């Protein structure tokens, strides 16, 4: 019973981390990262796919790490895009 609860908690944490990463990706896209930070955005998307794969295979720790890496890369992509976007 305790093991089941622990696995559920780990899975839930990974899902939450992935949600945060998805939000960071959405913010990066909205800031123009597809145009101004393409490589960073592609890396973030790839890391999120890796996180999804790890979660599906119950590798919760690896899923969380990949999701957090995706979030960080998406934040960098958003920041780069914001710096590169021409100011009106």
PDB file of N, CA, C and O in Angstrom:
ATOM      1  N   UNK A   1       0.824  -1.190   0.000  1.00  0.00           N
ATOM      2  CA  UNK A   1       0.000   0.000   0.000  1.00  0.00           C
ATOM      3  C   UNK A   1       0.872   1.259   0.000  1.00  0.00           C
ATOM      4  O   UNK A   1       0.617   2.203  -0.748  1.00  0.00           O
ATOM      5  N   UNK A   2       1.898   1.257   0.846  1.00  0.00           N
ATOM      6  CA  UNK A   2       2.794   2.405   0.912  1.00  0.00           C
ATOM      7  C   UNK A   2       3.529   2.599  -0.417  1.00  0.00           C
ATOM      8  O   UNK A   2       3.709   3.727  -0.875  1.00  0.00           O
ATOM      9  N   UNK A   3       3.947   1.504  -1.023  1.00  0.00           N
ATOM     10  CA  UNK A   3       4.632   1.576  -2.310  1.00  0.00           C
ATOM     11  C   UNK A   3       3.716   2.168  -3.379  1.00  0.00           C
ATOM     12  O   UNK A   3       4.153   2.985  -4.189  1.00  0.00           O
ATOM     13  N   UNK A   4       2.468   1.765  -3.381  1.00  0.00           N
ATOM     14  CA  UNK A   4       1.505   2.300  -4.349  1.00  0.00           C
ATOM     15  C   UNK A   4       1.336   3.807  -4.168  1.00  0.00           C
ATOM     16  O   UNK A   4       1.286   4.557  -5.142  1.00  0.00           O
ATOM     17  N   UNK A   5       1.249   4.234  -2.928  1.00  0.00           N
ATOM     18  CA  UNK A   5       1.102   5.661  -2.656  1.00  0.00           C
ATOM     19  C   UNK A   5       2.332   6.427  -3.108  1.00  0.00           C
ATOM     20  O   UNK A   5       2.220   7.523  -3.659  1.00  0.00           O
ATOM     21  N   UNK A   6       3.502   5.856  -2.877  1.00  0.00           N
ATOM     22  CA  UNK A   6       4.743   6.506  -3.284  1.00  0.00           C
ATOM     23  C   UNK A   6       4.830   6.623  -4.804  1.00  0.00           C
ATOM     24  O   UNK A   6       5.207   7.673  -5.322  1.00  0.00           O
ATOM     25  N   UNK A   7       4.489   5.570  -5.510  1.00  0.00           N
ATOM     26  CA  UNK A   7       4.514   5.606  -6.977  1.00  0.00           C
ATOM     27  C   UNK A   7       3.514   6.618  -7.520  1.00  0.00           C
ATOM     28  O   UNK A   7       3.806   7.324  -8.485  1.00  0.00           O
ATOM     29  N   UNK A   8       2.341   6.692  -6.908  1.00  0.00           N
ATOM     30  CA  UNK A   8       1.343   7.664  -7.333  1.00  0.00           C
ATOM     31  C   UNK A   8       1.870   9.076  -7.129  1.00  0.00           C
ATOM     32  O   UNK A   8       1.704   9.932  -7.998  1.00  0.00           O
ATOM     33  N   UNK A   9       2.502   9.325  -5.989  1.00  0.00           N
ATOM     34  CA  UNK A   9       3.053  10.650  -5.713  1.00  0.00           C
ATOM     35  C   UNK A   9       4.142  11.015  -6.709  1.00  0.00           C
ATOM     36  O   UNK A   9       4.191  12.150  -7.181  1.00  0.00           O
ATOM     37  N   UNK A  10       5.010  10.075  -7.033  1.00  0.00           N
ATOM     38  CA  UNK A  10       6.079  10.334  -8.008  1.00  0.00           C
ATOM     39  C   UNK A  10       5.492  10.634  -9.381  1.00  0.00           C
ATOM     40  O   UNK A  10       5.939  11.552 -10.068  1.00  0.00           O
ATOM     41  N   UNK A  11       4.500   9.865  -9.773  1.00  0.00           N
ATOM     42  CA  UNK A  11       3.850  10.084 -11.062  1.00  0.00           C
ATOM     43  C   UNK A  11       3.150  11.422 -11.109  1.00  0.00           C
ATOM     44  O   UNK A  11       3.196  12.115 -12.125  1.00  0.00           O
ATOM     45  N   UNK A  12       2.502  11.792 -10.018  1.00  0.00           N
ATOM     46  CA  UNK A  12       1.802  13.070  -9.951  1.00  0.00           C
ATOM     47  C   UNK A  12       2.791  14.229 -10.064  1.00  0.00           C
ATOM     48  O   UNK A  12       2.524  15.205 -10.765  1.00  0.00           O
ATOM     49  N   UNK A  13       3.918  14.128  -9.385  1.00  0.00           N
ATOM     50  CA  UNK A  13       4.939  15.180  -9.453  1.00  0.00           C
ATOM     51  C   UNK A  13       5.464  15.326 -10.879  1.00  0.00           C
ATOM     52  O   UNK A  13       5.673  16.442 -11.353  1.00  0.00           O
ATOM     53  N   UNK A  14       5.675  14.220 -11.551  1.00  0.00           N
ATOM     54  CA  UNK A  14       6.160  14.270 -12.936  1.00  0.00           C
ATOM     55  C   UNK A  14       5.130  14.932 -13.845  1.00  0.00           C
ATOM     56  O   UNK A  14       5.485  15.719 -14.722  1.00  0.00           O
ATOM     57  N   UNK A  15       3.867  14.615 -13.638  1.00  0.00           N
ATOM     58  CA  UNK A  15       2.800  15.221 -14.446  1.00  0.00           C
ATOM     59  C   UNK A  15       2.750  16.732 -14.204  1.00  0.00           C
ATOM     60  O   UNK A  15       2.581  17.507 -15.146  1.00  0.00           O
ATOM     61  N   UNK A  16       2.894  17.141 -12.966  1.00  0.00           N
ATOM     62  CA  UNK A  16       2.902  18.576 -12.655  1.00  0.00           C
ATOM     63  C   UNK A  16       4.090  19.274 -13.296  1.00  0.00           C
ATOM     64  O   UNK A  16       3.947  20.368 -13.841  1.00  0.00           O
ATOM     65  N   UNK A  17       5.257  18.655 -13.236  1.00  0.00           N
ATOM     66  CA  UNK A  17       6.443  19.233 -13.874  1.00  0.00           C
ATOM     67  C   UNK A  17       6.245  19.360 -15.379  1.00  0.00           C
ATOM     68  O   UNK A  17       6.668  20.346 -15.983  1.00  0.00           O
ATOM     69  N   UNK A  18       5.610  18.376 -15.976  1.00  0.00           N
ATOM     70  CA  UNK A  18       5.351  18.421 -17.413  1.00  0.00           C
ATOM     71  C   UNK A  18       4.362  19.535 -17.750  1.00  0.00           C
ATOM     72  O   UNK A  18       4.489  20.182 -18.789  1.00  0.00           O
ATOM     73  N   UNK A  19       3.389  19.760 -16.888  1.00  0.00           N
ATOM     74  CA  UNK A  19       2.433  20.843 -17.101  1.00  0.00           C
ATOM     75  C   UNK A  19       3.132  22.195 -17.082  1.00  0.00           C
ATOM     76  O   UNK A  19       2.841  23.059 -17.909  1.00  0.00           O
ATOM     77  N   UNK A  20       4.043  22.378 -16.151  1.00  0.00           N
ATOM     78  CA  UNK A  20       4.807  23.627 -16.068  1.00  0.00           C
ATOM     79  C   UNK A  20       5.662  23.796 -17.327  1.00  0.00           C
ATOM     80  O   UNK A  20       5.768  24.898 -17.867  1.00  0.00           O
ATOM     81  N   UNK A  21       6.261  22.713 -17.785  1.00  0.00           N
ATOM     82  CA  UNK A  21       7.075  22.769 -19.005  1.00  0.00           C
ATOM     83  C   UNK A  21       6.215  23.144 -20.213  1.00  0.00           C
ATOM     84  O   UNK A  21       6.639  23.935 -21.055  1.00  0.00           O
ATOM     85  N   UNK A  22       5.018  22.583 -20.299  1.00  0.00           N
ATOM     86  CA  UNK A  22       4.118  22.924 -21.411  1.00  0.00           C
ATOM     87  C   UNK A  22       3.744  24.403 -21.385  1.00  0.00           C
ATOM     88  O   UNK A  22       3.666  25.048 -22.431  1.00  0.00           O
ATOM     89  N   UNK A  23       3.516  24.930 -20.197  1.00  0.00           N
ATOM     90  CA  UNK A  23       3.196  26.352 -20.073  1.00  0.00           C
ATOM     91  C   UNK A  23       4.380  27.215 -20.496  1.00  0.00           C
ATOM     92  O   UNK A  23       4.202  28.239 -21.155  1.00  0.00           O
ATOM     93  N   UNK A  24       5.573  26.806 -20.120  1.00  0.00           N
ATOM     94  CA  UNK A  24       6.772  27.549 -20.517  1.00  0.00           C
ATOM     95  C   UNK A  24       6.957  27.503 -22.033  1.00  0.00           C
ATOM     96  O   UNK A  24       7.351  28.494 -22.647  1.00  0.00           O
ATOM     97  N   UNK A  25       6.670  26.348 -22.631  1.00  0.00           N
ATOM     98  CA  UNK A  25       6.743  26.229 -24.094  1.00  0.00           C
ATOM     99  C   UNK A  25       5.720  27.143 -24.768  1.00  0.00           C
ATOM    100  O   UNK A  25       6.034  27.803 -25.759  1.00  0.00           O
ATOM    101  N   UNK A  26       4.522  27.183 -24.242  1.00  0.00           N
ATOM    102  CA  UNK A  26       3.478  28.050 -24.809  1.00  0.00           C
ATOM    103  C   UNK A  26       3.905  29.515 -24.726  1.00  0.00           C
ATOM    104  O   UNK A  26       3.695  30.276 -25.671  1.00  0.00           O
ATOM    105  N   UNK A  27       4.497  29.909 -23.610  1.00  0.00           N
ATOM    106  CA  UNK A  27       4.967  31.288 -23.450  1.00  0.00           C
ATOM    107  C   UNK A  27       6.097  31.595 -24.432  1.00  0.00           C
ATOM    108  O   UNK A  27       6.167  32.693 -24.985  1.00  0.00           O
ATOM    109  N   UNK A  28       6.974  30.626 -24.641  1.00  0.00           N
ATOM    110  CA  UNK A  28       8.069  30.819 -25.592  1.00  0.00           C
ATOM    111  C   UNK A  28       7.531  30.992 -27.015  1.00  0.00           C
ATOM    112  O   UNK A  28       7.981  31.864 -27.758  1.00  0.00           O
ATOM    113  N   UNK A  29       6.578  30.160 -27.376  1.00  0.00           N
ATOM    114  CA  UNK A  29       5.976  30.289 -28.712  1.00  0.00           C
ATOM    115  C   UNK A  29       5.299  31.645 -28.872  1.00  0.00           C
ATOM    116  O   UNK A  29       5.437  32.296 -29.908  1.00  0.00           O
ATOM    117  N   UNK A  30       4.565  32.067 -27.842  1.00  0.00           N
ATOM    118  CA  UNK A  30       3.858  33.350 -27.891  1.00  0.00           C
ATOM    119  C   UNK A  30       4.830  34.525 -28.001  1.00  0.00           C
ATOM    120  O   UNK A  30       4.485  35.566 -28.560  1.00  0.00           O
ATOM    121  N   UNK A  31       6.030  34.361 -27.476  1.00  0.00           N
ATOM    122  CA  UNK A  31       7.045  35.418 -27.533  1.00  0.00           C
ATOM    123  C   UNK A  31       7.793  35.440 -28.864  1.00  0.00           C
ATOM    124  O   UNK A  31       8.605  36.333 -29.108  1.00  0.00           O
ATOM    125  N   UNK A  32       7.520  34.458 -29.724  1.00  0.00           N
ATOM    126  CA  UNK A  32       8.168  34.426 -31.029  1.00  0.00           C
ATOM    127  C   UNK A  32       9.363  33.510 -31.119  1.00  0.00           C
ATOM    128  O   UNK A  32      10.194  33.665 -32.014  1.00  0.00           O
ATOM    129  N   UNK A  33       9.467  32.561 -30.212  1.00  0.00           N
ATOM    130  CA  UNK A  33      10.622  31.665 -30.212  1.00  0.00           C
ATOM    131  C   UNK A  33      10.710  30.814 -31.470  1.00  0.00           C
ATOM    132  O   UNK A  33      11.804  30.396 -31.850  1.00  0.00           O
ATOM    133  N   UNK A  34       9.592  30.550 -32.121  1.00  0.00           N
ATOM    134  CA  UNK A  34       9.628  29.768 -33.359  1.00  0.00           C
ATOM    135  C   UNK A  34      10.479  30.486 -34.406  1.00  0.00           C
ATOM    136  O   UNK A  34      11.118  29.847 -35.242  1.00  0.00           O
ATOM    137  N   UNK A  35      10.483  31.808 -34.354  1.00  0.00           N
ATOM    138  CA  UNK A  35      11.248  32.616 -35.310  1.00  0.00           C
ATOM    139  C   UNK A  35      12.623  32.982 -34.765  1.00  0.00           C
ATOM    140  O   UNK A  35      13.618  32.877 -35.482  1.00  0.00           O
ATOM    141  N   UNK A  36      12.691  33.408 -33.509  1.00  0.00           N
ATOM    142  CA  UNK A  36      13.900  34.008 -32.961  1.00  0.00           C
ATOM    143  C   UNK A  36      14.764  33.072 -32.107  1.00  0.00           C
ATOM    144  O   UNK A  36      15.911  33.400 -31.803  1.00  0.00           O
ATOM    145  N   UNK A  37      14.233  31.929 -31.726  1.00  0.00           N
ATOM    146  CA  UNK A  37      14.997  30.993 -30.880  1.00  0.00           C
ATOM    147  C   UNK A  37      14.645  29.556 -31.265  1.00  0.00           C
ATOM    148  O   UNK A  37      14.324  28.730 -30.411  1.00  0.00           O
ATOM    149  N   UNK A  38      14.711  29.282 -32.545  1.00  0.00           N
ATOM    150  CA  UNK A  38      14.260  28.004 -33.083  1.00  0.00           C
ATOM    151  C   UNK A  38      14.966  26.813 -32.456  1.00  0.00           C
ATOM    152  O   UNK A  38      14.313  25.849 -32.053  1.00  0.00           O
ATOM    153  N   UNK A  39      16.283  26.865 -32.368  1.00  0.00           N
ATOM    154  CA  UNK A  39      17.024  25.723 -31.818  1.00  0.00           C
ATOM    155  C   UNK A  39      16.667  25.460 -30.365  1.00  0.00           C
ATOM    156  O   UNK A  39      16.474  24.311 -29.965  1.00  0.00           O
ATOM    157  N   UNK A  40      16.578  26.517 -29.580  1.00  0.00           N
ATOM    158  CA  UNK A  40      16.222  26.352 -28.169  1.00  0.00           C
ATOM    159  C   UNK A  40      14.804  25.791 -28.030  1.00  0.00           C
ATOM    160  O   UNK A  40      14.556  24.909 -27.209  1.00  0.00           O
ATOM    161  N   UNK A  41      13.896  26.301 -28.826  1.00  0.00           N
ATOM    162  CA  UNK A  41      12.516  25.818 -28.767  1.00  0.00           C
ATOM    163  C   UNK A  41      12.446  24.350 -29.177  1.00  0.00           C
ATOM    164  O   UNK A  41      11.742  23.561 -28.547  1.00  0.00           O
ATOM    165  N   UNK A  42      13.168  23.985 -30.222  1.00  0.00           N
ATOM    166  CA  UNK A  42      13.179  22.583 -30.655  1.00  0.00           C
ATOM    167  C   UNK A  42      13.746  21.670 -29.577  1.00  0.00           C
ATOM    168  O   UNK A  42      13.237  20.570 -29.363  1.00  0.00           O
ATOM    169  N   UNK A  43      14.811  22.124 -28.889  1.00  0.00           N
ATOM    170  CA  UNK A  43      15.374  21.332 -27.793  1.00  0.00           C
ATOM    171  C   UNK A  43      14.355  21.164 -26.666  1.00  0.00           C
ATOM    172  O   UNK A  43      14.213  20.074 -26.112  1.00  0.00           O
ATOM    173  N   UNK A  44      13.658  22.229 -26.334  1.00  0.00           N
ATOM    174  CA  UNK A  44      12.647  22.159 -25.271  1.00  0.00           C
ATOM    175  C   UNK A  44      11.528  21.184 -25.647  1.00  0.00           C
ATOM    176  O   UNK A  44      11.078  20.396 -24.816  1.00  0.00           O
ATOM    177  N   UNK A  45      11.092  21.244 -26.884  1.00  0.00           N
ATOM    178  CA  UNK A  45      10.041  20.327 -27.336  1.00  0.00           C
ATOM    179  C   UNK A  45      10.520  18.883 -27.307  1.00  0.00           C
ATOM    180  O   UNK A  45       9.771  17.985 -26.923  1.00  0.00           O
ATOM    181  N   UNK A  46      11.754  18.661 -27.707  1.00  0.00           N
ATOM    182  CA  UNK A  46      12.320  17.313 -27.680  1.00  0.00           C
ATOM    183  C   UNK A  46      12.436  16.790 -26.255  1.00  0.00           C
ATOM    184  O   UNK A  46      12.130  15.628 -25.990  1.00  0.00           O
ATOM    185  N   UNK A  47      12.871  17.632 -25.350  1.00  0.00           N
ATOM    186  CA  UNK A  47      12.977  17.243 -23.943  1.00  0.00           C
ATOM    187  C   UNK A  47      11.609  16.902 -23.359  1.00  0.00           C
ATOM    188  O   UNK A  47      11.486  15.972 -22.562  1.00  0.00           O
ATOM    189  N   UNK A  48      10.591  17.648 -23.750  1.00  0.00           N
ATOM    190  CA  UNK A  48       9.243  17.348 -23.261  1.00  0.00           C
ATOM    191  C   UNK A  48       8.764  16.003 -23.801  1.00  0.00           C
ATOM    192  O   UNK A  48       8.133  15.235 -23.076  1.00  0.00           O
ATOM    193  N   UNK A  49       9.056  15.718 -25.052  1.00  0.00           N
ATOM    194  CA  UNK A  49       8.692  14.409 -25.609  1.00  0.00           C
ATOM    195  C   UNK A  49       9.408  13.286 -24.860  1.00  0.00           C
ATOM    196  O   UNK A  49       8.826  12.234 -24.598  1.00  0.00           O
ATOM    197  N   UNK A  50      10.665  13.519 -24.523  1.00  0.00           N
ATOM    198  CA  UNK A  50      11.407  12.532 -23.739  1.00  0.00           C
ATOM    199  C   UNK A  50      10.744  12.338 -22.380  1.00  0.00           C
ATOM    200  O   UNK A  50      10.611  11.210 -21.905  1.00  0.00           O
ATOM    201  N   UNK A  51      10.332  13.427 -21.761  1.00  0.00           N
ATOM    202  CA  UNK A  51       9.655  13.339 -20.462  1.00  0.00           C
ATOM    203  C   UNK A  51       8.363  12.528 -20.571  1.00  0.00           C
ATOM    204  O   UNK A  51       8.060  11.713 -19.700  1.00  0.00           O
ATOM    205  N   UNK A  52       7.614  12.755 -21.634  1.00  0.00           N
ATOM    206  CA  UNK A  52       6.364  12.007 -21.841  1.00  0.00           C
ATOM    207  C   UNK A  52       6.655  10.516 -21.997  1.00  0.00           C
ATOM    208  O   UNK A  52       5.953   9.670 -21.442  1.00  0.00           O
ATOM    209  N   UNK A  53       7.694  10.213 -22.755  1.00  0.00           N
ATOM    210  CA  UNK A  53       8.085   8.817 -22.955  1.00  0.00           C
ATOM    211  C   UNK A  53       8.493   8.178 -21.627  1.00  0.00           C
ATOM    212  O   UNK A  53       8.081   7.059 -21.319  1.00  0.00           O
ATOM    213  N   UNK A  54       9.291   8.882 -20.855  1.00  0.00           N
ATOM    214  CA  UNK A  54       9.735   8.365 -19.557  1.00  0.00           C
ATOM    215  C   UNK A  54       8.548   8.161 -18.616  1.00  0.00           C
ATOM    216  O   UNK A  54       8.489   7.162 -17.899  1.00  0.00           O
ATOM    217  N   UNK A  55       7.617   9.088 -18.615  1.00  0.00           N
ATOM    218  CA  UNK A  55       6.434   8.960 -17.760  1.00  0.00           C
ATOM    219  C   UNK A  55       5.620   7.738 -18.165  1.00  0.00           C
ATOM    220  O   UNK A  55       5.171   6.971 -17.313  1.00  0.00           O
ATOM    221  N   UNK A  56       5.436   7.563 -19.456  1.00  0.00           N
ATOM    222  CA  UNK A  56       4.662   6.408 -19.943  1.00  0.00           C
ATOM    223  C   UNK A  56       5.310   5.083 -19.568  1.00  0.00           C
ATOM    224  O   UNK A  56       4.631   4.064 -19.438  1.00  0.00           O
ATOM    225  N   UNK A  57       6.631   5.103 -19.396  1.00  0.00           N
ATOM    226  CA  UNK A  57       7.353   3.889 -19.016  1.00  0.00           C
ATOM    227  C   UNK A  57       7.658   3.831 -17.515  1.00  0.00           C
ATOM    228  O   UNK A  57       8.462   3.019 -17.059  1.00  0.00           O
ATOM    229  N   UNK A  58       6.998   4.709 -16.766  1.00  0.00           N
ATOM    230  CA  UNK A  58       7.096   4.747 -15.304  1.00  0.00           C
ATOM    231  C   UNK A  58       8.502   5.022 -14.777  1.00  0.00           C
ATOM    232  O   UNK A  58       8.884   4.545 -13.708  1.00  0.00           O
ATOM    233  N   UNK A  59       9.248   5.784 -15.531  1.00  0.00           N
ATOM    234  CA  UNK A  59      10.565   6.249 -15.084  1.00  0.00           C
ATOM    235  C   UNK A  59      10.359   7.684 -14.575  1.00  0.00           C
ATOM    236  O   UNK A  59      10.741   8.656 -15.226  1.00  0.00           O
ATOM    237  N   UNK A  60       9.749   7.778 -13.403  1.00  0.00           N
ATOM    238  CA  UNK A  60       9.281   9.066 -12.906  1.00  0.00           C
ATOM    239  C   UNK A  60      10.399  10.066 -12.650  1.00  0.00           C
ATOM    240  O   UNK A  60      10.249  11.247 -12.965  1.00  0.00           O
ATOM    241  N   UNK A  61      11.495   9.629 -12.097  1.00  0.00           N
ATOM    242  CA  UNK A  61      12.609  10.537 -11.837  1.00  0.00           C
ATOM    243  C   UNK A  61      13.175  11.119 -13.120  1.00  0.00           C
ATOM    244  O   UNK A  61      13.451  12.316 -13.199  1.00  0.00           O
ATOM    245  N   UNK A  62      13.347  10.271 -14.123  1.00  0.00           N
ATOM    246  CA  UNK A  62      13.854  10.732 -15.424  1.00  0.00           C
ATOM    247  C   UNK A  62      12.833  11.627 -16.109  1.00  0.00           C
ATOM    248  O   UNK A  62      13.197  12.590 -16.784  1.00  0.00           O
ATOM    249  N   UNK A  63      11.553  11.307 -15.934  1.00  0.00           N
ATOM    250  CA  UNK A  63      10.498  12.142 -16.517  1.00  0.00           C
ATOM    251  C   UNK A  63      10.536  13.540 -15.917  1.00  0.00           C
ATOM    252  O   UNK A  63      10.425  14.535 -16.633  1.00  0.00           O
ATOM    253  N   UNK A  64      10.693  13.607 -14.607  1.00  0.00           N
ATOM    254  CA  UNK A  64      10.755  14.909 -13.943  1.00  0.00           C
ATOM    255  C   UNK A  64      11.972  15.699 -14.402  1.00  0.00           C
ATOM    256  O   UNK A  64      11.878  16.899 -14.656  1.00  0.00           O
ATOM    257  N   UNK A  65      13.114  15.028 -14.507  1.00  0.00           N
ATOM    258  CA  UNK A  65      14.336  15.721 -14.929  1.00  0.00           C
ATOM    259  C   UNK A  65      14.185  16.267 -16.347  1.00  0.00           C
ATOM    260  O   UNK A  65      14.543  17.414 -16.613  1.00  0.00           O
ATOM    261  N   UNK A  66      13.660  15.455 -17.247  1.00  0.00           N
ATOM    262  CA  UNK A  66      13.476  15.915 -18.628  1.00  0.00           C
ATOM    263  C   UNK A  66      12.457  17.046 -18.705  1.00  0.00           C
ATOM    264  O   UNK A  66      12.631  17.990 -19.476  1.00  0.00           O
ATOM    265  N   UNK A  67      11.401  16.953 -17.914  1.00  0.00           N
ATOM    266  CA  UNK A  67      10.391  18.020 -17.899  1.00  0.00           C
ATOM    267  C   UNK A  67      10.994  19.321 -17.371  1.00  0.00           C
ATOM    268  O   UNK A  67      10.732  20.396 -17.911  1.00  0.00           O
ATOM    269  N   UNK A  68      11.791  19.222 -16.327  1.00  0.00           N
ATOM    270  CA  UNK A  68      12.426  20.423 -15.776  1.00  0.00           C
ATOM    271  C   UNK A  68      13.450  20.999 -16.743  1.00  0.00           C
ATOM    272  O   UNK A  68      13.588  22.218 -16.850  1.00  0.00           O
ATOM    273  N   UNK A  69      14.167  20.132 -17.446  1.00  0.00           N
ATOM    274  CA  UNK A  69      15.110  20.604 -18.469  1.00  0.00           C
ATOM    275  C   UNK A  69      14.347  21.286 -19.607  1.00  0.00           C
ATOM    276  O   UNK A  69      14.792  22.309 -20.128  1.00  0.00           O
ATOM    277  N   UNK A  70      13.205  20.723 -19.991  1.00  0.00           N
ATOM    278  CA  UNK A  70      12.371  21.321 -21.038  1.00  0.00           C
ATOM    279  C   UNK A  70      11.887  22.699 -20.603  1.00  0.00           C
ATOM    280  O   UNK A  70      11.909  23.644 -21.391  1.00  0.00           O
ATOM    281  N   UNK A  71      11.453  22.814 -19.359  1.00  0.00           N
ATOM    282  CA  UNK A  71      11.001  24.100 -18.826  1.00  0.00           C
ATOM    283  C   UNK A  71      12.127  25.127 -18.900  1.00  0.00           C
ATOM    284  O   UNK A  71      11.919  26.250 -19.361  1.00  0.00           O
ATOM    285  N   UNK A  72      13.314  24.744 -18.449  1.00  0.00           N
ATOM    286  CA  UNK A  72      14.447  25.670 -18.441  1.00  0.00           C
ATOM    287  C   UNK A  72      14.822  26.113 -19.856  1.00  0.00           C
ATOM    288  O   UNK A  72      15.102  27.288 -20.094  1.00  0.00           O
ATOM    289  N   UNK A  73      14.823  25.171 -20.779  1.00  0.00           N
ATOM    290  CA  UNK A  73      15.170  25.502 -22.168  1.00  0.00           C
ATOM    291  C   UNK A  73      14.096  26.386 -22.785  1.00  0.00           C
ATOM    292  O   UNK A  73      14.411  27.294 -23.554  1.00  0.00           O
ATOM    293  N   UNK A  74      12.836  26.135 -22.459  1.00  0.00           N
ATOM    294  CA  UNK A  74      11.746  26.973 -22.971  1.00  0.00           C
ATOM    295  C   UNK A  74      11.845  28.393 -22.422  1.00  0.00           C
ATOM    296  O   UNK A  74      11.575  29.360 -23.134  1.00  0.00           O
ATOM    297  N   UNK A  75      12.228  28.512 -21.169  1.00  0.00           N
ATOM    298  CA  UNK A  75      12.413  29.845 -20.581  1.00  0.00           C
ATOM    299  C   UNK A  75      13.534  30.582 -21.305  1.00  0.00           C
ATOM    300  O   UNK A  75      13.406  31.767 -21.614  1.00  0.00           O
ATOM    301  N   UNK A  76      14.621  29.886 -21.574  1.00  0.00           N
ATOM    302  CA  UNK A  76      15.727  30.515 -22.323  1.00  0.00           C
ATOM    303  C   UNK A  76      15.262  30.918 -23.734  1.00  0.00           C
ATOM    304  O   UNK A  76      15.630  31.982 -24.233  1.00  0.00           O
ATOM    305  N   UNK A  77      14.466  30.077 -24.358  1.00  0.00           N
ATOM    306  CA  UNK A  77      13.953  30.400 -25.693  1.00  0.00           C
ATOM    307  C   UNK A  77      13.064  31.636 -25.638  1.00  0.00           C
ATOM    308  O   UNK A  77      13.159  32.508 -26.502  1.00  0.00           O
ATOM    309  N   UNK A  78      12.210  31.714 -24.636  1.00  0.00           N
ATOM    310  CA  UNK A  78      11.333  32.896 -24.487  1.00  0.00           C
ATOM    311  C   UNK A  78      12.168  34.150 -24.278  1.00  0.00           C
ATOM    312  O   UNK A  78      11.907  35.183 -24.894  1.00  0.00           O
ATOM    313  N   UNK A  79      13.168  34.063 -23.412  1.00  0.00           N
ATOM    314  CA  UNK A  79      14.016  35.225 -23.135  1.00  0.00           C
ATOM    315  C   UNK A  79      14.772  35.666 -24.382  1.00  0.00           C
ATOM    316  O   UNK A  79      14.884  36.860 -24.659  1.00  0.00           O
ATOM    317  N   UNK A  80      15.290  34.699 -25.130  1.00  0.00           N
ATOM    318  CA  UNK A  80      15.998  35.021 -26.380  1.00  0.00           C
ATOM    319  C   UNK A  80      15.050  35.692 -27.363  1.00  0.00           C
ATOM    320  O   UNK A  80      15.393  36.704 -27.972  1.00  0.00           O
ATOM    321  N   UNK A  81      13.861  35.127 -27.515  1.00  0.00           N
ATOM    322  CA  UNK A  81      12.883  35.693 -28.444  1.00  0.00           C
ATOM    323  C   UNK A  81      12.506  37.113 -28.039  1.00  0.00           C
ATOM    324  O   UNK A  81      12.384  37.993 -28.891  1.00  0.00           O
ATOM    325  N   UNK A  82      12.325  37.332 -26.759  1.00  0.00           N
ATOM    326  CA  UNK A  82      11.963  38.673 -26.299  1.00  0.00           C
ATOM    327  C   UNK A  82      13.073  39.679 -26.580  1.00  0.00           C
ATOM    328  O   UNK A  82      12.800  40.834 -26.906  1.00  0.00           O
ATOM    329  N   UNK A  83      14.316  39.245 -26.454  1.00  0.00           N
ATOM    330  CA  UNK A  83      15.448  40.142 -26.725  1.00  0.00           C
ATOM    331  C   UNK A  83      15.586  40.419 -28.223  1.00  0.00           C
ATOM    332  O   UNK A  83      16.010  41.505 -28.619  1.00  0.00           O
ATOM    333  N   UNK A  84      15.228  39.440 -29.051  1.00  0.00           N
ATOM    334  CA  UNK A  84      15.413  39.559 -30.500  1.00  0.00           C
ATOM    335  C   UNK A  84      14.229  40.238 -31.208  1.00  0.00           C
ATOM    336  O   UNK A  84      14.377  40.742 -32.322  1.00  0.00           O
ATOM    337  N   UNK A  85      13.084  40.248 -30.575  1.00  0.00           N
ATOM    338  CA  UNK A  85      11.884  40.810 -31.201  1.00  0.00           C
ATOM    339  C   UNK A  85      12.060  42.302 -31.392  1.00  0.00           C
ATOM    340  O   UNK A  85      12.386  43.018 -30.446  1.00  0.00           O
ATOM    341  N   UNK A  86      11.844  42.780 -32.627  1.00  0.00           N
ATOM    342  CA  UNK A  86      11.963  44.226 -32.860  1.00  0.00           C
ATOM    343  C   UNK A  86      10.959  44.998 -31.992  1.00  0.00           C
ATOM    344  O   UNK A  86       9.798  44.612 -31.857  1.00  0.00           O
ATOM    345  N   UNK A  87      11.432  46.069 -31.426  1.00  0.00           N
ATOM    346  CA  UNK A  87      10.576  46.905 -30.583  1.00  0.00           C
ATOM    347  C   UNK A  87       9.833  47.919 -31.455  1.00  0.00           C
ATOM    348  O   UNK A  87      10.400  48.484 -32.390  1.00  0.00           O
ATOM    349  N   UNK A  88       8.590  48.134 -31.140  1.00  0.00           N
ATOM    350  CA  UNK A  88       7.777  49.084 -31.930  1.00  0.00           C
ATOM    351  C   UNK A  88       8.016  50.501 -31.490  1.00  0.00           C
ATOM    352  O   UNK A  88       7.421  51.427 -32.040  1.00  0.00           O
TER     353      UNK A  88
END
